[in-house]
Amino acid sequence: MTEHGAWLAGLVRVEAGPLHREEVSEALRLRLSYTPEDLIVADWAAAFVLDGDGEEVLDTLALANMQLLEYRQIDRQLDQQLEAAYPLIHRLSRTWLPVWQTHTRPLRSLGKLKVDAHEMLERTSNVLKLIGDQYLARLYQLVGGRFHLEEWGANIRRSIAVLEGIYQVLSDQSATYRAEMLEWMIIVLIAVEIVGAWLHR
């Protein structure tokens, strides 16, 4: 760390050229050692592992990477759902027949995505129990901090809540339009019955 810190920072940042000392300090900030002979430096693009028996360490790093990929995939799908959901509110307000508007397919898609997201978030929250080893658990937390896994999880929960709110608004509007149409149909039927009875007198 003392003699080769700048080189090590460039390695985990995947940069061939020299880095500023502040960038070197940031790149080397998240590091972990169990004995004086081993070292792990974790960054966003890469990690440096110096360990005589590092198989479990590599497995833990792979697990954190997998969690990040899953978070990014779910987040991308939620962004697509949000892009498709926002225009529905404007379309509902402009349509002549809002009563016939249904949202079964996007709601079903959101439900499946919500189940996948909750399963993934639950698995992430229990991963420390599954790892068992305190050192590996600390490593997972260190890498998770670098990957901002908690922020990804919070963003996913927020996106799900926004989507649920949008579809709740759409559902409420459709229900209101249907109720109004039923009221008008009842009024028309009553009027027809009254007119029919008056004509047959």
PESULWO-V600225 format. One record per pair of residues at least 24 apart in sequence whose C-alpha atoms are under 10 Angstrom apart, sorted by the first residue. I is the first residue (numbers start at 0). J is the second residue. Records with the same first field share a line. If there is no record, write none. Layout:
# PESULWO-V600225
I->J / J
This chain:
# PESULWO-V600225
0->27 / 38
7->40 / 46 / 47
8->40 / 41 / 42 / 46 / 47
10->40 / 42 / 44 / 45 / 46 / 47
11->40 / 41 / 42 / 43 / 44 / 45 / 46 / 47
12->41 / 42 / 43 / 44 / 45 / 46
13->42 / 43 / 44 / 45 / 46
28->145
29->138 / 141 / 142 / 144 / 145
30->138 / 141 / 142
31->134 / 137 / 138 / 141
32->134 / 138
33->134 / 135
39->138
40->138 / 141 / 142
41->138 / 141 / 142 / 143 / 144 / 145 / 146
42->141 / 142 / 144 / 145 / 146
43->142 / 143 / 144 / 145 / 146 / 147
44->145 / 146
46->142
55->130 / 132 / 135
56->134 / 135 / 138 / 139
57->135
58->135
59->130 / 135 / 136 / 138 / 139 / 142
60->135 / 138 / 139 / 142 / 143
61->139
62->123 / 126 / 139 / 142 / 143
63->123 / 126 / 138 / 139 / 140 / 141 / 142 / 143 / 146 / 148
64->139 / 142 / 143 / 146
66->119 / 120 / 122 / 123 / 143 / 146 / 148
67->143 / 146 / 147 / 148 / 151 / 152
69->115 / 116 / 119 / 120
70->116 / 119 / 120 / 148 / 151 / 152 / 154 / 155
71->148 / 151 / 152 / 155
72->116
73->112 / 113 / 115 / 116 / 119 / 151 / 152 / 155
74->112 / 116 / 151 / 152 / 154 / 155 / 156 / 158 / 159
75->155
76->109 / 112
77->109 / 112 / 113 / 116 / 154 / 155 / 156 / 158 / 159 / 161 / 162
78->155 / 158 / 159 / 162
80->105 / 106 / 108 / 109 / 112 / 158 / 159 / 162
81->158 / 159 / 161 / 162 / 165
84->161 / 162 / 165 / 166 / 169
85->162 / 165 / 166
87->165 / 166 / 169
88->165 / 166 / 168 / 169 / 172
91->169 / 172 / 173
92->169 / 172
96->173 / 176 / 177
97->169 / 172 / 173 / 174 / 175 / 176 / 177
98->172 / 173 / 174 / 175 / 176 / 177 / 178 / 179 / 180
99->173 / 176 / 177
100->169 / 170 / 172 / 173 / 176
101->169 / 170 / 173
102->166 / 169 / 170 / 173
103->170
105->166
106->162 / 163 / 166 / 167
109->159 / 162 / 163 / 166
110->159 / 163
112->159
113->155 / 156 / 159 / 160 / 163
116->152 / 155 / 156 / 159
117->152 / 155 / 156
119->152
120->148 / 149 / 151 / 152 / 153 / 155 / 156
123->148 / 149 / 152
124->149
